[in-house]
Every structure is written in structure tokens, then in C-alpha cells.
Amino acid sequence: MNILFVSALVIFALIFVWVYILFITNSVNEKNKKKEIKPIEPVYKDPLERCETLFNQDNHTELQKYAQKELSKNYGNIELRRILAKSLMKSGNEQMAIAHYEAILAAAPFDIETQELLAQYYCENGPKTRAVELYEQILLFDKGSIIAAENLAKLYDETYNYQKSIEMYKLLLDAQVDENGVLELKYIIADLYSKTNEFDKAFEAYKEIYSLDPENLEILILLADLAYKNKYWVDCLNYYKKIISIVGDDFEILEKIAQLHVTLANHKEAIETYTKILSLEDSQSPNYLYHQNELCNEMLKEGLYKEAIDRLKDLLIKNPKETSFAFSLASAYTLIGDFSVGVNLYQKLLEDLPVDQSEIIIKYISNLICSWALDLFKKGEYNQAFDKFFEALKYNEENDEVYYQLGVCNYYIKSYQDSIAHFKRAIAIKPQDSRYYFGLGCAYDELDLIKNAKMAFYDAINIDPMNISARIAYALSLTKELEYAQSIEQFSIVLESNPNDADTIYNLALAYDLVGDIERAIKFYKKALEVDSNHKEANHNLELLIGEVEEPTN
């Protein structure tokens, strides 16, 4: 019994201890549950440091909230605004980021980092004008900024400001050391000159490129085209010849070479080139007849009259409706003095042509008969000549050239009144031809109507200041009218363009002589004799003047 009691007592004690432990454990757990476990907050020196930490953690939402809050307290904190803008850009809110960068720049206008970032953004996304403005500011303070210069050059090009683009590319060219880079920049600059229609500068730029890359056919073609635009005919011809030597007998280039020979009056070479073109060309080609006619015209210019006439006759038989051949054939007969055949050819053309084209032919006939009349006049066949002049007027009564030539011919046979009437009629038809006024002045001068002559000569030089004959005549009429100062002025102008004309120098000396300027008179009389030692008037007047100024010797 005692054993049972003790055993029961032991069991009871163990249960009590277990219950006590369980209660204590639960109490501790409950207390632990009631406790808050708070992480230890790091201590930041300033808001910027916290923002940098958040940025490095990619916690942009928290960063942006916090930075906005701090900026509301300190709006001028540039670095805090910078990291906010950077965070906004990284999280895809570009517009808000750019607004903050612009705010930074407004507060710190010389912040190069922000200028460059904004300039790059606007360069890629627009507006381009803002990018240009920013890059210009960067270059203003950092002239060596290659990136700014490169981007500005491209932006100027894109916005059609080619002149400034050229300036930037030249700046880059000065800084470039790589040969390939130099060549590329030269290409760009040359192309920009073409865009600005500065074809002379483009030509020189491509010439320099060609000297660095003489095997470049593309540049050779560009040079030929630019030489043509600049009317550098000899250069153009030489470049096209080089192209032919590389590519062979290219038809289009041969056409250009032929035309250049025509322009340069290389008639023999033009004949050779057109002959080669025709040998390569099919007779059904649209330009075949044109090339045939050009060949014949060049033969005429070279004096190959018989060959040209025979060829033109044959072409006309095969192509009776081709008026260009009839024109050329008429011209050929005119050149050999067979005017009647030329006129007949033109008259034959009138039968098949519509009215609007007939008017052109009628004018050609009038001009041809005028040439016929002049030919007769030069041969001394005056009556026949005048008959032909009036025949020419029957075809075209408004032909000012016919009236002018009538004036000249009447002047030559001293029929001055008729001459004046014809010159006046020519002027009435075509009042802007200096020759007509000069002829009128000469006729008046022969009749001693000096004032009328002076007025006509003045009109002549007013229309054409380079009409030297008219200016000399005007100066002489001023001398006759005793207007010596103006006469001296006119003779001086003549001498500027014709410094070795002894008569003009003499007349200038005479004018100085008449106004009493002995020193200058002697100077110009001597100068006239230097040009022409046999000038009697200059020699005579010089001796008289020297005799007057020399003191008599005892």
C-alpha cells in the first residue's frame, strides 16, 4: 500500500511539473506575440543620400514620392531634382523628367551636363530647334566639343540651314586626323555646296576629293556635271573624255562631248564626234536626224561647204518633211553667196508649214534677202542692193535690221537725210539697240547738226556703256560744243578700256590743251607719240606747246 501511495504521489508530481512548464511556455509565447519586431531604420545625412539609396535599390516609386515631398520644401535643390529626373527617365516618364531637367537648366544655365543631356534628347525626339539652341550654347563655351559640332552639323542639314552646316563640318574637318574621316567630311561638304547651288565651290571641293581618290568614277561624273553647270567648258570636256576612256563609247556622254565641241567652236572635233555618234546610232533613233543636221552645220562652220550641201541634199530627198535640213541647206547656199537658192528653199518651206511657223520662215527670208542686199552693196551694185533691201521689207516691214542696214548704206553713199530717216525707223521698231543711235549720230554729225549728234551719241552710250565708238563720238561732239571738262571725262573713260589708242590719247591731250592745262596736254601728246610715233597732229601740237613754255635762249 505504501508503494502504491508513493507511486501515485510521484505521478501526480510529474503531472504538476508538466502542466506548469506548459503554462509558462504559453505565457512566454503570448508575450512574444504581443511584442512588435521593428527593423532598425538607417540614419541618413540628407534627403539626397536617401534618394541615391532608393535609386540604387530601383525603388523609383518611393524615391519619386519622397523627392517630390522634399522639393516642395526646398525647390532650389538642384541635385535632388537631378536624381528625381534621372529616376523619372528610368521609369519611363520622359516628359516629366525633361521638365525637371529644364528646371535645372533654368536655375543653372551653364550646367553642361544637363545641356548635353537635353540636347541629345531633343536631337532624337524633337523639337530640333531646341536641340540646335542647346548645342549652340555648348559650343559657345566649349569650342572643342566634337559631339556638339557633329550633332549641330546634322541638325543644320536636316533643318535646311546648309551654310551653318558647312561651317560645322569644316570645324570637324580641322579637328579630324583619320584619313578616311577626312575624305568622308569632304564628301559631305561638297554635297552641301551643291545643295546651296554654290556649284563653283562644290566643283573645287570635288576636285580636291578626286585628287585623293583618282580612280573614283562617280566623282569624275560629278565633276563633269558641275563643270557644265559652272560653264567651265574646257574642264567639262576633259572630264567627259576621261569618263569615255574608262567606260568606253557611252552614247549619252558622246552627245555631251559633241555639244561641248560645238560650244567651244572645235568644229573639226565636233565633226569627228558626231560621225562616231552616227556610226553607233540606229537610223530610227529619235535623235538621228538631229545629229545629222548638227554634223552638217559643223561641216559648214569648218568650211566644208560642198560636202555639207551634198549631205543635206541627200538627207532632204530621204526626209522631205524635215525642215531643219532645209534651213541648214539655205544657210549653206547663203555662205557660198548663192542667195537666190537659199531664198527659194525658204519659200518652198512656206508651202507645207502652218501659219504660226510660216511667220518664222517669212522673217528668215527677210533677213536672208537683207544679207543678199549687203553682199550686193559691198560689190558696188548699189541699185540692185537697194532693190533687195526693199524686197526684204515686203516680207517683214517691221524688220529693224533692214532699216539699220539701209541707214548704213545711205550714209556710205552720203545720202544723209535718207540715212537719218532709216535709222529713226529702226529706233522706232527697236529702241534699245545702241548701234541705231550711233548711226543716227554719225549722220547728224556729217550734216553739222552737232547738238542732235551729241544727243544721239549720248543715247547710244546710255543704252550700252561699252559702245566705245559711240563714247568717242560723244566726247568729240562735246569738244565741238566747247564742253571740254565733260569731253576730258569721256576720253578718260575710253582710255580705261582702250589705253593704247593713239587717237583717243591725242584727243584727250587736245582737250587739256584747249582748257589751258598745258602740263597734262604735253604729257598726253607725248603718250600718244609713244603709242604711234608717226602721229602728225600730236607731234605738231607738242612742238607748239614746248615752244611756248621754253624760255628763249640768249
CORRAVEN-V379015 format. One record per residue. N is the residue number from 1. RES is the residue in one letter. SS is DSSP state (H for helix, E for strand, - for the rest). NEAR is the number of other ideal C-beta (glycine too) atoms within 10 Angstrom. D_LAST is the distance of its C-alpha to the last C-alpha in whole Angstrom. Layout:
BEGIN
N&RES&SS&NEAR&D_LAST ; N&RES&SS&NEAR&D_LAST
END
This chain:
BEGIN
1&M&-&5&197 ; 2&N&H&6&195 ; 3&I&H&7&193 ; 4&L&H&8&192 ; 5&F&H&9&191 ; 6&V&H&10&189 ; 7&S&H&10&187 ; 8&A&H&10&187 ; 9&L&H&10&185 ; 10&V&H&10&183 ; 11&I&H&10&182 ; 12&F&H&10&181 ; 13&A&H&10&179 ; 14&L&H&10&177 ; 15&I&H&10&177 ; 16&F&H&10&176 ; 17&V&H&10&173 ; 18&W&H&10&171 ; 19&V&H&10&171 ; 20&Y&H&10&170 ; 21&I&H&10&167 ; 22&L&H&10&166 ; 23&F&H&10&166 ; 24&I&H&10&164 ; 25&T&H&10&162 ; 26&N&H&10&161 ; 27&S&H&10&160 ; 28&V&H&10&158 ; 29&N&H&10&156 ; 30&E&H&9&157 ; 31&K&H&9&155 ; 32&N&H&9&152 ; 33&K&H&7&152 ; 34&K&H&7&151 ; 35&K&-&7&148 ; 36&E&-&4&145 ; 37&I&-&5&143 ; 38&K&-&6&139 ; 39&P&-&5&136 ; 40&I&-&5&134 ; 41&E&-&6&131 ; 42&P&-&8&128 ; 43&V&-&6&125 ; 44&Y&-&12&122 ; 45&K&-&7&119 ; 46&D&-&11&117 ; 47&P&H&19&117 ; 48&L&H&16&114 ; 49&E&H&12&117 ; 50&R&H&18&120 ; 51&C&H&25&117 ; 52&E&H&15&116 ; 53&T&H&13&120 ; 54&L&H&20&121 ; 55&F&H&17&118 ; 56&N&H&9&119 ; 57&Q&-&10&122 ; 58&D&-&11&121 ; 59&N&-&14&123 ; 60&H&H&19&120 ; 61&T&H&11&122 ; 62&E&H&13&123 ; 63&L&H&25&120 ; 64&Q&H&18&118 ; 65&K&H&11&121 ; 66&Y&H&17&120 ; 67&A&H&27&117 ; 68&Q&H&11&116 ; 69&K&H&10&119 ; 70&E&H&19&117 ; 71&L&H&17&114 ; 72&S&H&8&115 ; 73&K&H&8&115 ; 74&N&-&10&112 ; 75&Y&-&11&110 ; 76&G&-&10&107 ; 77&N&-&18&108 ; 78&I&H&13&106 ; 79&E&H&13&107 ; 80&L&H&23&111 ; 81&R&H&20&109 ; 82&R&H&21&107 ; 83&I&H&19&111 ; 84&L&H&25&112 ; 85&A&H&24&110 ; 86&K&H&18&110 ; 87&S&H&23&114 ; 88&L&H&22&113 ; 89&M&H&17&111 ; 90&K&H&14&114 ; 91&S&-&15&116 ; 92&G&-&9&115 ; 93&N&-&16&114 ; 94&E&H&14&110 ; 95&Q&H&7&109 ; 96&M&H&15&110 ; 97&A&H&20&109 ; 98&I&H&18&105 ; 99&A&H&12&106 ; 100&H&H&23&107 ; 101&Y&H&23&104 ; 102&E&H&14&101 ; 103&A&H&17&103 ; 104&I&H&21&102 ; 105&L&H&18&99 ; 106&A&H&10&98 ; 107&A&H&14&100 ; 108&A&-&15&97 ; 109&P&-&10&94 ; 110&F&-&9&93 ; 111&D&-&17&96 ; 112&I&H&14&95 ; 113&E&H&11&98 ; 114&T&H&23&99 ; 115&Q&H&23&96 ; 116&E&H&18&96 ; 117&L&H&21&100 ; 118&L&H&21&99 ; 119&A&H&24&96 ; 120&Q&H&15&98 ; 121&Y&H&18&101 ; 122&Y&H&21&99 ; 123&C&H&19&97 ; 124&E&H&10&100 ; 125&N&H&12&102 ; 126&G&-&10&99 ; 127&P&-&9&98 ; 128&K&H&16&95 ; 129&T&H&11&92 ; 130&R&H&16&94 ; 131&A&H&24&94 ; 132&V&H&21&90 ; 133&E&H&14&90 ; 134&L&H&24&92 ; 135&Y&H&29&90 ; 136&E&H&14&87 ; 137&Q&H&17&88 ; 138&I&H&19&89 ; 139&L&H&17&86 ; 140&L&H&10&84 ; 141&F&H&11&86 ; 142&D&-&15&86 ; 143&K&-&10&83 ; 144&G&-&9&85 ; 145&S&-&18&88 ; 146&I&H&12&89 ; 147&I&H&13&92 ; 148&A&H&25&90 ; 149&A&H&23&87 ; 150&E&H&15&89 ; 151&N&H&24&91 ; 152&L&H&28&88 ; 153&A&H&24&87 ; 154&K&H&18&90 ; 155&L&H&22&90 ; 156&Y&H&22&87 ; 157&D&H&19&87 ; 158&E&H&13&91 ; 159&T&-&14&89 ; 160&Y&-&9&86 ; 161&N&-&15&84 ; 162&Y&H&18&82 ; 163&Q&H&12&79 ; 164&K&H&16&81 ; 165&S&H&23&83 ; 166&I&H&23&80 ; 167&E&H&16&79 ; 168&M&H&23&82 ; 169&Y&H&26&83 ; 170&K&H&14&79 ; 171&L&H&21&80 ; 172&L&H&20&83 ; 173&L&H&15&81 ; 174&D&H&9&79 ; 175&A&H&12&83 ; 176&Q&-&17&84 ; 177&V&-&6&85 ; 178&D&-&9&87 ; 179&E&H&9&86 ; 180&N&H&8&88 ; 181&G&H&13&88 ; 182&V&H&15&84 ; 183&L&H&15&84 ; 184&E&H&15&87 ; 185&L&H&20&84 ; 186&K&H&19&82 ; 187&Y&H&16&84 ; 188&I&H&19&85 ; 189&I&H&24&81 ; 190&A&H&23&80 ; 191&D&H&16&83 ; 192&L&H&21&82 ; 193&Y&H&22&78 ; 194&S&H&19&80 ; 195&K&H&14&82 ; 196&T&-&14&79 ; 197&N&-&11&77 ; 198&E&-&16&75 ; 199&F&H&18&75 ; 200&D&H&13&72 ; 201&K&H&18&73 ; 202&A&H&24&76 ; 203&F&H&24&75 ; 204&E&H&14&73 ; 205&A&H&22&76 ; 206&Y&H&25&78 ; 207&K&H&16&76 ; 208&E&H&14&76 ; 209&I&H&19&80 ; 210&Y&H&17&80 ; 211&S&H&9&78 ; 212&L&H&12&81 ; 213&D&-&14&83 ; 214&P&-&10&82 ; 215&E&-&8&85 ; 216&N&-&14&86 ; 217&L&H&11&86 ; 218&E&H&8&87 ; 219&I&H&20&83 ; 220&L&H&20&82 ; 221&I&H&16&83 ; 222&L&H&20&82 ; 223&L&H&26&78 ; 224&A&H&24&78 ; 225&D&H&19&80 ; 226&L&H&25&77 ; 227&A&H&23&74 ; 228&Y&H&21&75 ; 229&K&H&15&75 ; 230&N&-&16&72 ; 231&K&-&10&71 ; 232&Y&-&18&70 ; 233&W&H&16&71 ; 234&V&H&10&70 ; 235&D&H&17&72 ; 236&C&H&25&75 ; 237&L&H&22&75 ; 238&N&H&15&75 ; 239&Y&H&25&78 ; 240&Y&H&25&80 ; 241&K&H&13&79 ; 242&K&H&17&81 ; 243&I&H&19&84 ; 244&I&H&15&85 ; 245&S&H&8&84 ; 246&I&H&10&87 ; 247&V&H&12&89 ; 248&G&-&8&89 ; 249&D&-&11&88 ; 250&D&-&15&89 ; 251&F&H&12&89 ; 252&E&H&8&87 ; 253&I&H&18&84 ; 254&L&H&19&84 ; 255&E&H&19&83 ; 256&K&H&20&81 ; 257&I&H&26&79 ; 258&A&H&24&79 ; 259&Q&H&18&77 ; 260&L&H&23&75 ; 261&H&H&21&74 ; 262&V&H&18&74 ; 263&T&H&14&71 ; 264&L&-&14&69 ; 265&A&-&10&69 ; 266&N&-&19&71 ; 267&H&H&18&72 ; 268&K&H&13&74 ; 269&E&H&17&75 ; 270&A&H&25&77 ; 271&I&H&23&78 ; 272&E&H&16&80 ; 273&T&H&24&81 ; 274&Y&H&27&83 ; 275&T&H&13&84 ; 276&K&H&15&86 ; 277&I&H&22&87 ; 278&L&H&16&89 ; 279&S&H&8&90 ; 280&L&H&11&92 ; 281&E&-&17&93 ; 282&D&-&8&96 ; 283&S&-&9&95 ; 284&Q&-&6&97 ; 285&S&-&14&95 ; 286&P&-&7&93 ; 287&N&-&12&90 ; 288&Y&H&15&90 ; 289&L&H&16&89 ; 290&Y&H&13&86 ; 291&H&H&19&85 ; 292&Q&H&25&86 ; 293&N&H&21&83 ; 294&E&H&23&81 ; 295&L&H&24&81 ; 296&C&H&26&80 ; 297&N&H&22&77 ; 298&E&H&25&76 ; 299&M&H&25&76 ; 300&L&H&22&75 ; 301&K&H&16&72 ; 302&E&-&15&72 ; 303&G&-&11&72 ; 304&L&-&18&75 ; 305&Y&H&15&76 ; 306&K&H&11&79 ; 307&E&H&14&81 ; 308&A&H&24&80 ; 309&I&H&21&81 ; 310&D&H&14&85 ; 311&R&H&20&85 ; 312&L&H&29&85 ; 313&K&H&12&87 ; 314&D&H&12&90 ; 315&L&H&21&90 ; 316&L&H&18&90 ; 317&I&H&9&93 ; 318&K&H&11&95 ; 319&N&-&15&93 ; 320&P&-&12&93 ; 321&K&-&8&93 ; 322&E&-&17&90 ; 323&T&H&17&87 ; 324&S&H&18&84 ; 325&F&H&24&85 ; 326&A&H&21&84 ; 327&F&H&19&81 ; 328&S&H&25&80 ; 329&L&H&24&81 ; 330&A&H&26&79 ; 331&S&H&18&76 ; 332&A&H&26&76 ; 333&Y&H&20&77 ; 334&T&H&20&74 ; 335&L&H&15&72 ; 336&I&-&13&73 ; 337&G&-&12&72 ; 338&D&-&16&76 ; 339&F&H&19&75 ; 340&S&H&11&78 ; 341&V&H&15&81 ; 342&G&H&26&79 ; 343&V&H&21&80 ; 344&N&H&14&83 ; 345&L&H&23&84 ; 346&Y&H&24&83 ; 347&Q&H&14&85 ; 348&K&H&13&88 ; 349&L&H&19&88 ; 350&L&H&12&88 ; 351&E&-&7&92 ; 352&D&-&12&93 ; 353&L&-&13&91 ; 354&P&-&7&92 ; 355&V&H&6&90 ; 356&D&H&7&88 ; 357&Q&H&13&87 ; 358&S&H&14&86 ; 359&E&H&12&83 ; 360&I&H&12&81 ; 361&I&H&20&82 ; 362&I&H&17&81 ; 363&K&H&15&78 ; 364&Y&H&19&77 ; 365&I&H&24&78 ; 366&S&H&21&75 ; 367&N&H&18&73 ; 368&L&H&21&74 ; 369&I&H&27&74 ; 370&C&H&24&70 ; 371&S&H&17&69 ; 372&W&H&23&71 ; 373&A&H&25&69 ; 374&L&H&17&65 ; 375&D&H&15&66 ; 376&L&H&20&67 ; 377&F&H&21&64 ; 378&K&H&10&62 ; 379&K&-&11&64 ; 380&G&-&8&63 ; 381&E&-&14&66 ; 382&Y&H&13&65 ; 383&N&H&8&68 ; 384&Q&H&14&70 ; 385&A&H&20&68 ; 386&F&H&18&68 ; 387&D&H&14&72 ; 388&K&H&23&72 ; 389&F&H&24&70 ; 390&F&H&12&73 ; 391&E&H&17&76 ; 392&A&H&25&74 ; 393&L&H&18&74 ; 394&K&H&11&78 ; 395&Y&H&21&79 ; 396&N&-&19&77 ; 397&E&-&12&75 ; 398&E&-&13&74 ; 399&N&-&22&72 ; 400&D&H&17&68 ; 401&E&H&19&67 ; 402&V&H&28&68 ; 403&Y&H&26&66 ; 404&Y&H&23&63 ; 405&Q&H&22&63 ; 406&L&H&27&64 ; 407&G&H&28&61 ; 408&V&H&19&59 ; 409&C&H&22&60 ; 410&N&H&22&60 ; 411&Y&H&20&56 ; 412&Y&H&11&56 ; 413&I&-&12&57 ; 414&K&-&10&55 ; 415&S&-&16&58 ; 416&Y&H&18&56 ; 417&Q&H&10&59 ; 418&D&H&17&62 ; 419&S&H&25&60 ; 420&I&H&24&59 ; 421&A&H&16&63 ; 422&H&H&26&64 ; 423&F&H&28&61 ; 424&K&H&15&63 ; 425&R&H&19&66 ; 426&A&H&25&66 ; 427&I&H&21&64 ; 428&A&H&12&67 ; 429&I&H&16&69 ; 430&K&-&15&67 ; 431&P&-&12&65 ; 432&Q&-&9&64 ; 433&D&-&18&62 ; 434&S&H&18&58 ; 435&R&H&20&58 ; 436&Y&H&28&59 ; 437&Y&H&26&57 ; 438&F&H&24&54 ; 439&G&H&26&55 ; 440&L&H&28&56 ; 441&G&H&28&52 ; 442&C&H&23&51 ; 443&A&H&28&53 ; 444&Y&H&23&52 ; 445&D&H&20&49 ; 446&E&H&14&49 ; 447&L&-&13&51 ; 448&D&-&9&48 ; 449&L&-&16&50 ; 450&I&H&16&47 ; 451&K&H&11&49 ; 452&N&H&17&53 ; 453&A&H&24&51 ; 454&K&H&22&49 ; 455&M&H&17&52 ; 456&A&H&28&54 ; 457&F&H&29&51 ; 458&Y&H&19&52 ; 459&D&H&19&56 ; 460&A&H&26&55 ; 461&I&H&23&53 ; 462&N&H&13&55 ; 463&I&H&17&58 ; 464&D&-&16&56 ; 465&P&-&13&53 ; 466&M&-&9&53 ; 467&N&-&19&52 ; 468&I&H&16&49 ; 469&S&H&16&49 ; 470&A&H&26&50 ; 471&R&H&24&47 ; 472&I&H&21&44 ; 473&A&H&23&46 ; 474&Y&H&29&46 ; 475&A&H&27&43 ; 476&L&H&22&41 ; 477&S&H&24&44 ; 478&L&H&23&42 ; 479&T&H&19&39 ; 480&K&H&15&40 ; 481&E&-&14&42 ; 482&L&-&9&39 ; 483&E&-&16&40 ; 484&Y&H&18&37 ; 485&A&H&9&38 ; 486&Q&H&14&42 ; 487&S&H&25&40 ; 488&I&H&22&38 ; 489&E&H&13&41 ; 490&Q&H&26&43 ; 491&F&H&27&40 ; 492&S&H&13&40 ; 493&I&H&17&44 ; 494&V&H&21&44 ; 495&L&H&17&41 ; 496&E&H&7&44 ; 497&S&H&11&46 ; 498&N&-&14&44 ; 499&P&-&11&41 ; 500&N&-&11&40 ; 501&D&-&19&40 ; 502&A&H&18&36 ; 503&D&H&17&37 ; 504&T&H&23&38 ; 505&I&H&27&35 ; 506&Y&H&25&33 ; 507&N&H&25&35 ; 508&L&H&26&35 ; 509&A&H&27&31 ; 510&L&H&23&31 ; 511&A&H&27&33 ; 512&Y&H&22&31 ; 513&D&H&20&28 ; 514&L&H&14&30 ; 515&V&-&15&31 ; 516&G&-&8&27 ; 517&D&-&16&28 ; 518&I&H&14&24 ; 519&E&H&9&25 ; 520&R&H&15&28 ; 521&A&H&21&27 ; 522&I&H&18&25 ; 523&K&H&15&27 ; 524&F&H&24&30 ; 525&Y&H&28&28 ; 526&K&H&15&27 ; 527&K&H&18&31 ; 528&A&H&26&32 ; 529&L&H&18&30 ; 530&E&H&13&32 ; 531&V&H&16&35 ; 532&D&-&16&34 ; 533&S&-&10&31 ; 534&N&-&8&32 ; 535&H&-&19&32 ; 536&K&H&9&30 ; 537&E&H&15&30 ; 538&A&H&26&29 ; 539&N&H&17&26 ; 540&H&H&11&25 ; 541&N&H&19&25 ; 542&L&H&21&23 ; 543&E&H&11&20 ; 544&L&H&11&20 ; 545&L&H&17&20 ; 546&I&H&13&17 ; 547&G&H&9&15 ; 548&E&H&8&16 ; 549&V&H&9&16 ; 550&E&-&8&12 ; 551&E&-&5&9 ; 552&P&-&5&7 ; 553&T&-&4&4 ; 554&N&-&3&0
END
